[in-house]
Amino acid sequence: MTASINTAEELIPRYYDCVDRQDPAMFDLFHPSIRYKRPGYPLIQGMAEFREFYATRRVIVEGRHVVDALFHSDRQVAVEGRFTGILRDGSRADLTFSDFFDLVEEAGTVLIASRRTYFDDTRV
């Protein structure tokens, strides 16, 4: 289990670090009833679907996210950044992305309740 995270400035960069390292601790950063919307996929709801997406359906094999800007107001966060990596078909991706997060607090820890992702590339 991750240590207590209390701010968006801690939580969101930790998420990108975990996903880039393929660290399963990433899932501890999300609320069990996570809702994740990503172009080209049906709405992902709940931790079981979220884990299954990362295990079998995500087209990214490996890569790195760089956050260029992080904006937040209360429990809403917007991120602009760049992703470089390798896709399942072996091709390379180098693109910009925007993410929008809704956060909730439980037992003094802030968790990601929902995420909406938009890429500057239809392959991802």
PATOR-64914 format. One line per field, with one value per atom (N, C-alpha, C, O): x, y, z; residue in one letter; residue number from 1. Coordinates in steps of 0.02 Angstrom, whole numbers, plus 50000, padded with zeros to 5 digits. Layout:
<recs>
px: c(X, ...)
py: c(Y, ...)
pz: c(Z, ...)
rest: c(A, ...)
nr: c(NUM, ...)
</recs>
This chain:
<recs>
px: c(50042, 50000, 50044, 50098, 50022, 50062, 50056, 50009, 50103, 50100, 50043, 50021, 50021, 49968, 49988, 50042, 49945, 49956, 49901, 49842, 49919, 49869, 49857, 49810, 49898, 49888, 49893, 49924, 49862, 49866, 49938, 49957, 49978, 50048, 50090, 50141, 50068, 50101, 50071, 50107, 50005, 49969, 49979, 49996, 49969, 49970, 50040, 50046, 50093, 50159, 50176, 50210, 50153, 50164, 50130, 50158, 50069, 50034, 50075, 50087, 50097, 50136, 50201, 50221, 50233, 50294, 50279, 50316, 50226, 50208, 50190, 50212, 50149, 50129, 50189, 50194, 50235, 50294, 50340, 50373, 50342, 50384, 50345, 50373, 50282, 50238, 50234, 50235, 50230, 50228, 50155, 50115, 50137, 50068, 50043, 49983, 50088, 50067, 50024, 49990, 50026, 49985, 49911, 49876, 49888, 49818, 49796, 49737, 49844, 49829, 49812, 49786, 49827, 49815, 49743, 49723, 49705, 49639, 49586, 49597, 49529, 49471, 49446, 49450, 49422, 49398, 49344, 49337, 49306, 49253, 49276, 49235, 49340, 49369, 49327, 49301, 49321, 49290, 49343, 49370, 49359, 49412, 49386, 49364, 49388, 49366, 49426, 49465, 49431, 49487, 49459, 49420, 49476, 49450, 49463, 49517, 49411, 49418, 49402, 49405, 49386, 49370, 49304, 49286, 49267, 49207, 49229, 49287, 49184, 49199, 49223, 49190, 49279, 49306, 49281, 49291, 49248, 49218, 49239, 49231, 49265, 49284, 49355, 49384, 49381, 49451, 49465, 49518, 49418, 49430, 49438, 49484, 49394, 49400, 49462, 49495, 49479, 49538, 49602, 49645, 49607, 49666, 49669, 49722, 49611, 49608, 49630, 49665, 49611, 49632, 49708, 49738, 49739, 49812, 49847, 49901, 49816, 49848, 49841, 49886, 49784, 49773, 49754, 49766, 49724, 49697, 49738, 49732, 49777, 49814, 49863, 49901, 49863, 49906, 49978, 50022, 49991, 50059, 50095, 50069, 50155, 50195, 50240, 50245, 50271, 50314, 50320, 50308, 50340, 50349, 50360, 50366, 50361, 50374, 50328, 50322, 50296, 50255, 50296, 50331, 50292, 50322, 50265, 50230, 50257, 50204, 50232, 50281, 50201, 50221, 50184, 50212, 50122, 50083, 50032, 50002, 50022, 49973, 49933, 49961, 49867, 49823, 49772, 49748, 49757, 49704, 49665, 49689, 49604, 49558, 49519, 49480, 49529, 49497, 49514, 49571, 49466, 49478, 49475, 49464, 49486, 49490, 49559, 49587, 49588, 49656, 49657, 49625, 49693, 49704, 49780, 49818, 49800, 49870, 49880, 49841, 49933, 49956, 50026, 50066, 50040, 50106, 50123, 50088, 50177, 50202, 50216, 50240, 50201, 50214, 50258, 50245, 50310, 50351, 50355, 50365, 50348, 50351, 50342, 50344, 50331, 50324, 50255, 50233, 50222, 50156, 50161, 50213, 50106, 50105, 50125, 50153, 50110, 50128, 50201, 50223, 50240, 50311, 50326, 50384, 50275, 50287, 50301, 50283, 50334, 50350, 50296, 50268, 50283, 50235, 50272, 50310, 50259, 50285, 50229, 50219, 50192, 50132, 50117, 50146, 50072, 50049, 49985, 49949, 49970, 49909, 49882, 49918, 49819, 49786, 49749, 49716, 49754, 49718, 49678, 49700, 49620, 49577, 49559, 49532, 49572, 49561, 49511, 49509, 49470, 49428, 49454, 49464, 49465, 49494, 49443, 49396, 49452, 49411, 49459, 49515, 49436, 49476, 49442, 49383, 49481, 49457, 49509, 49567, 49488, 49532, 49596, 49650, 49590, 49648, 49693, 49744, 49675, 49715, 49675, 49616, 49706, 49674, 49684, 49739, 49629, 49630, 49600, 49562, 49618, 49590, 49524, 49522, 49470, 49403, 49385, 49350, 49410, 49399, 49455, 49490, 49463, 49514, 49486, 49453, 49498, 49480, 49544, 49577, 49561, 49623, 49609, 49563, 49650, 49645, 49716, 49760, 49726, 49791, 49789, 49737, 49848, 49856, 49875, 49912, 49848, 49864, 49809, 49791, 49782, 49728, 49751, 49709, 49815, 49840, 49839, 49839, 49837, 49842, 49774, 49767)
py: c(49941, 50000, 50062, 50063, 50114, 50175, 50216, 50207, 50260, 50306, 50355, 50364, 50387, 50437, 50493, 50522, 50508, 50563, 50613, 50595, 50676, 50725, 50780, 50819, 50785, 50839, 50814, 50763, 50852, 50837, 50839, 50800, 50885, 50892, 50830, 50818, 50791, 50728, 50669, 50627, 50667, 50610, 50601, 50546, 50652, 50645, 50628, 50582, 50663, 50641, 50569, 50532, 50550, 50481, 50431, 50379, 50448, 50404, 50394, 50337, 50448, 50441, 50403, 50363, 50414, 50376, 50302, 50261, 50284, 50214, 50181, 50126, 50215, 50185, 50176, 50126, 50224, 50218, 50162, 50130, 50149, 50093, 50028, 49976, 50029, 49971, 49942, 49882, 49988, 49971, 49960, 50006, 49900, 49887, 49930, 49932, 49965, 50012, 50068, 50104, 50074, 50124, 50115, 50165, 50054, 50042, 50066, 50079, 50071, 50097, 50172, 50198, 50205, 50277, 50293, 50351, 50241, 50249, 50224, 50176, 50257, 50235, 50169, 50161, 50122, 50058, 50064, 50020, 50118, 50126, 50173, 50210, 50171, 50214, 50213, 50161, 50271, 50278, 50308, 50361, 50273, 50295, 50296, 50246, 50355, 50364, 50381, 50426, 50342, 50349, 50341, 50294, 50385, 50378, 50309, 50280, 50282, 50217, 50157, 50100, 50170, 50116, 50132, 50190, 50080, 50094, 50119, 50109, 50151, 50175, 50117, 50065, 50126, 50076, 50095, 50151, 50048, 50062, 50009, 49949, 50031, 49986, 49960, 49960, 49939, 49918, 49856, 49851, 49808, 49747, 49764, 49739, 49805, 49825, 49867, 49860, 49910, 49953, 49910, 49922, 49862, 49817, 49777, 49768, 49752, 49713, 49755, 49730, 49818, 49862, 49867, 49858, 49880, 49886, 49820, 49819, 49764, 49699, 49674, 49641, 49689, 49656, 49702, 49684, 49760, 49800, 49862, 49888, 49887, 49949, 49937, 49889, 49981, 49972, 49993, 49980, 50025, 50046, 49990, 49962, 49973, 49922, 49954, 49929, 50009, 50045, 50117, 50133, 50160, 50229, 50274, 50252, 50339, 50389, 50449, 50475, 50470, 50530, 50587, 50579, 50645, 50706, 50756, 50772, 50780, 50829, 50898, 50919, 50933, 51001, 51052, 51104, 51037, 51082, 51042, 50994, 51062, 51031, 51088, 51132, 51086, 51137, 51102, 51048, 51133, 51102, 51155, 51209, 51137, 51177, 51129, 51088, 51135, 51091, 51018, 50998, 50979, 50908, 50892, 50834, 50941, 50929, 50949, 51001, 50907, 50917, 50910, 50865, 50955, 50951, 50947, 50983, 50904, 50894, 50900, 50873, 50934, 50933, 50904, 50919, 50860, 50830, 50796, 50804, 50760, 50726, 50653, 50639, 50608, 50537, 50512, 50527, 50475, 50440, 50367, 50352, 50321, 50251, 50206, 50227, 50142, 50089, 50058, 50043, 50048, 50018, 49942, 49917, 49907, 49834, 49811, 49757, 49852, 49834, 49848, 49839, 49871, 49885, 49956, 49976, 49994, 50063, 50108, 50093, 50163, 50213, 50267, 50284, 50292, 50347, 50406, 50397, 50465, 50527, 50577, 50603, 50592, 50631, 50672, 50661, 50719, 50758, 50726, 50691, 50740, 50714, 50766, 50810, 50758, 50796, 50746, 50701, 50754, 50712, 50756, 50811, 50731, 50766, 50716, 50663, 50735, 50691, 50723, 50783, 50680, 50700, 50661, 50600, 50695, 50665, 50661, 50701, 50612, 50606, 50594, 50571, 50610, 50598, 50546, 50551, 50496, 50444, 50431, 50418, 50435, 50422, 50463, 50438, 50526, 50570, 50562, 50595, 50517, 50505, 50525, 50507, 50561, 50581, 50525, 50500, 50505, 50453, 50480, 50528, 50449, 50467, 50430, 50368, 50468, 50439, 50430, 50384, 50475, 50468, 50501, 50545, 50477, 50502, 50502, 50454, 50557, 50562, 50580, 50629, 50541, 50549, 50567, 50541, 50613, 50632, 50634, 50667, 50598, 50595, 50632, 50641, 50653, 50686, 50636, 50652, 50575, 50520, 50468, 50448, 50445, 50397, 50325, 50282, 50311, 50243, 50225, 50165, 50273, 50261, 50264, 50255)
pz: c(50000, 50000, 50000, 50031, 49965, 49962, 50025, 50064, 50035, 50091, 50079, 50022, 50132, 50126, 50079, 50086, 50032, 49985, 49995, 49995, 50005, 50024, 49973, 49980, 49921, 49874, 49801, 49787, 49757, 49685, 49661, 49617, 49688, 49667, 49684, 49652, 49733, 49750, 49711, 49684, 49709, 49682, 49607, 49585, 49569, 49496, 49470, 49429, 49490, 49468, 49490, 49454, 49549, 49573, 49526, 49509, 49504, 49457, 49394, 49373, 49362, 49300, 49311, 49268, 49367, 49383, 49389, 49361, 49424, 49432, 49365, 49351, 49325, 49261, 49215, 49180, 49215, 49172, 49194, 49153, 49260, 49286, 49287, 49306, 49267, 49269, 49339, 49350, 49387, 49458, 49479, 49473, 49501, 49521, 49579, 49592, 49613, 49666, 49636, 49672, 49570, 49535, 49554, 49564, 49560, 49573, 49642, 49653, 49689, 49755, 49754, 49803, 49699, 49694, 49672, 49671, 49654, 49627, 49675, 49712, 49674, 49712, 49682, 49621, 49722, 49696, 49642, 49600, 49643, 49592, 49536, 49507, 49520, 49468, 49404, 49384, 49373, 49306, 49261, 49275, 49206, 49161, 49090, 49063, 49059, 48991, 48947, 48962, 48893, 48847, 48777, 48765, 48729, 48661, 48632, 48640, 48599, 48567, 48611, 48588, 48674, 48721, 48754, 48763, 48774, 48815, 48883, 48903, 48918, 48986, 49029, 49032, 49062, 49108, 49177, 49200, 49210, 49276, 49327, 49315, 49382, 49436, 49429, 49375, 49485, 49487, 49445, 49415, 49443, 49404, 49330, 49298, 49302, 49232, 49220, 49168, 49267, 49261, 49259, 49217, 49304, 49303, 49238, 49210, 49216, 49154, 49094, 49050, 49092, 49038, 49035, 48982, 49092, 49093, 49079, 49051, 49098, 49087, 49016, 48990, 48982, 48917, 48859, 48802, 48872, 48817, 48801, 48745, 48846, 48834, 48777, 48778, 48727, 48668, 48681, 48639, 48736, 48753, 48789, 48838, 48765, 48798, 48851, 48907, 48834, 48881, 48857, 48799, 48903, 48884, 48944, 49001, 48928, 48979, 48968, 48913, 49022, 49023, 49052, 49102, 49020, 49047, 49056, 49008, 49116, 49131, 49117, 49148, 49070, 49054, 49098, 49115, 49115, 49157, 49197, 49172, 49259, 49303, 49335, 49367, 49325, 49352, 49397, 49380, 49454, 49495, 49532, 49549, 49545, 49584, 49628, 49603, 49692, 49740, 49722, 49730, 49699, 49685, 49610, 49592, 49568, 49496, 49472, 49491, 49428, 49404, 49328, 49300, 49295, 49223, 49212, 49244, 49166, 49150, 49075, 49036, 49055, 48986, 48987, 49031, 48938, 48938, 48872, 48822, 48874, 48816, 48835, 48890, 48789, 48800, 48743, 48685, 48759, 48710, 48731, 48790, 48683, 48701, 48642, 48584, 48658, 48608, 48616, 48671, 48559, 48558, 48546, 48527, 48558, 48550, 48480, 48471, 48429, 48360, 48344, 48287, 48393, 48384, 48362, 48361, 48344, 48322, 48382, 48439, 48367, 48418, 48419, 48368, 48478, 48486, 48518, 48565, 48493, 48521, 48512, 48458, 48566, 48560, 48622, 48675, 48613, 48671, 48697, 48661, 48760, 48791, 48840, 48864, 48855, 48909, 48951, 48926, 49016, 49064, 49111, 49129, 49130, 49177, 49232, 49218, 49293, 49351, 49398, 49407, 49429, 49485, 49545, 49541, 49600, 49659, 49716, 49719, 49759, 49820, 49878, 49869, 49937, 49997, 50040, 50055, 50060, 50105, 50158, 50143, 50220, 50277, 50273, 50289, 50251, 50249, 50188, 50183, 50143, 50083, 50021, 50015, 49976, 49914, 49863, 49854, 49830, 49779, 49714, 49715, 49659, 49594, 49585, 49586, 49577, 49568, 49495, 49477, 49453, 49381, 49342, 49367, 49281, 49236, 49165, 49144, 49129, 49059, 49022, 49039, 48971, 48934, 48861, 48830, 48835, 48765, 48736, 48763, 48680, 48648, 48582, 48551, 48561, 48497, 48443, 48397, 48449, 48403, 48409, 48464, 48354, 48356, 48370, 48383, 48367, 48379, 48452, 48469, 48496, 48568, 48599, 48660)
rest: c(M, M, M, M, T, T, T, T, A, A, A, A, S, S, S, S, I, I, I, I, N, N, N, N, T, T, T, T, A, A, A, A, E, E, E, E, E, E, E, E, L, L, L, L, I, I, I, I, P, P, P, P, R, R, R, R, Y, Y, Y, Y, Y, Y, Y, Y, D, D, D, D, C, C, C, C, V, V, V, V, D, D, D, D, R, R, R, R, Q, Q, Q, Q, D, D, D, D, P, P, P, P, A, A, A, A, M, M, M, M, F, F, F, F, D, D, D, D, L, L, L, L, F, F, F, F, H, H, H, H, P, P, P, P, S, S, S, S, I, I, I, I, R, R, R, R, Y, Y, Y, Y, K, K, K, K, R, R, R, R, P, P, P, P, G, G, G, G, Y, Y, Y, Y, P, P, P, P, L, L, L, L, I, I, I, I, Q, Q, Q, Q, G, G, G, G, M, M, M, M, A, A, A, A, E, E, E, E, F, F, F, F, R, R, R, R, E, E, E, E, F, F, F, F, Y, Y, Y, Y, A, A, A, A, T, T, T, T, R, R, R, R, R, R, R, R, V, V, V, V, I, I, I, I, V, V, V, V, E, E, E, E, G, G, G, G, R, R, R, R, H, H, H, H, V, V, V, V, V, V, V, V, D, D, D, D, A, A, A, A, L, L, L, L, F, F, F, F, H, H, H, H, S, S, S, S, D, D, D, D, R, R, R, R, Q, Q, Q, Q, V, V, V, V, A, A, A, A, V, V, V, V, E, E, E, E, G, G, G, G, R, R, R, R, F, F, F, F, T, T, T, T, G, G, G, G, I, I, I, I, L, L, L, L, R, R, R, R, D, D, D, D, G, G, G, G, S, S, S, S, R, R, R, R, A, A, A, A, D, D, D, D, L, L, L, L, T, T, T, T, F, F, F, F, S, S, S, S, D, D, D, D, F, F, F, F, F, F, F, F, D, D, D, D, L, L, L, L, V, V, V, V, E, E, E, E, E, E, E, E, A, A, A, A, G, G, G, G, T, T, T, T, V, V, V, V, L, L, L, L, I, I, I, I, A, A, A, A, S, S, S, S, R, R, R, R, R, R, R, R, T, T, T, T, Y, Y, Y, Y, F, F, F, F, D, D, D, D, D, D, D, D, T, T, T, T, R, R, R, R, V, V, V, V)
nr: c(1, 1, 1, 1, 2, 2, 2, 2, 3, 3, 3, 3, 4, 4, 4, 4, 5, 5, 5, 5, 6, 6, 6, 6, 7, 7, 7, 7, 8, 8, 8, 8, 9, 9, 9, 9, 10, 10, 10, 10, 11, 11, 11, 11, 12, 12, 12, 12, 13, 13, 13, 13, 14, 14, 14, 14, 15, 15, 15, 15, 16, 16, 16, 16, 17, 17, 17, 17, 18, 18, 18, 18, 19, 19, 19, 19, 20, 20, 20, 20, 21, 21, 21, 21, 22, 22, 22, 22, 23, 23, 23, 23, 24, 24, 24, 24, 25, 25, 25, 25, 26, 26, 26, 26, 27, 27, 27, 27, 28, 28, 28, 28, 29, 29, 29, 29, 30, 30, 30, 30, 31, 31, 31, 31, 32, 32, 32, 32, 33, 33, 33, 33, 34, 34, 34, 34, 35, 35, 35, 35, 36, 36, 36, 36, 37, 37, 37, 37, 38, 38, 38, 38, 39, 39, 39, 39, 40, 40, 40, 40, 41, 41, 41, 41, 42, 42, 42, 42, 43, 43, 43, 43, 44, 44, 44, 44, 45, 45, 45, 45, 46, 46, 46, 46, 47, 47, 47, 47, 48, 48, 48, 48, 49, 49, 49, 49, 50, 50, 50, 50, 51, 51, 51, 51, 52, 52, 52, 52, 53, 53, 53, 53, 54, 54, 54, 54, 55, 55, 55, 55, 56, 56, 56, 56, 57, 57, 57, 57, 58, 58, 58, 58, 59, 59, 59, 59, 60, 60, 60, 60, 61, 61, 61, 61, 62, 62, 62, 62, 63, 63, 63, 63, 64, 64, 64, 64, 65, 65, 65, 65, 66, 66, 66, 66, 67, 67, 67, 67, 68, 68, 68, 68, 69, 69, 69, 69, 70, 70, 70, 70, 71, 71, 71, 71, 72, 72, 72, 72, 73, 73, 73, 73, 74, 74, 74, 74, 75, 75, 75, 75, 76, 76, 76, 76, 77, 77, 77, 77, 78, 78, 78, 78, 79, 79, 79, 79, 80, 80, 80, 80, 81, 81, 81, 81, 82, 82, 82, 82, 83, 83, 83, 83, 84, 84, 84, 84, 85, 85, 85, 85, 86, 86, 86, 86, 87, 87, 87, 87, 88, 88, 88, 88, 89, 89, 89, 89, 90, 90, 90, 90, 91, 91, 91, 91, 92, 92, 92, 92, 93, 93, 93, 93, 94, 94, 94, 94, 95, 95, 95, 95, 96, 96, 96, 96, 97, 97, 97, 97, 98, 98, 98, 98, 99, 99, 99, 99, 100, 100, 100, 100, 101, 101, 101, 101, 102, 102, 102, 102, 103, 103, 103, 103, 104, 104, 104, 104, 105, 105, 105, 105, 106, 106, 106, 106, 107, 107, 107, 107, 108, 108, 108, 108, 109, 109, 109, 109, 110, 110, 110, 110, 111, 111, 111, 111, 112, 112, 112, 112, 113, 113, 113, 113, 114, 114, 114, 114, 115, 115, 115, 115, 116, 116, 116, 116, 117, 117, 117, 117, 118, 118, 118, 118, 119, 119, 119, 119, 120, 120, 120, 120, 121, 121, 121, 121, 122, 122, 122, 122, 123, 123, 123, 123, 124, 124, 124, 124)
</recs>
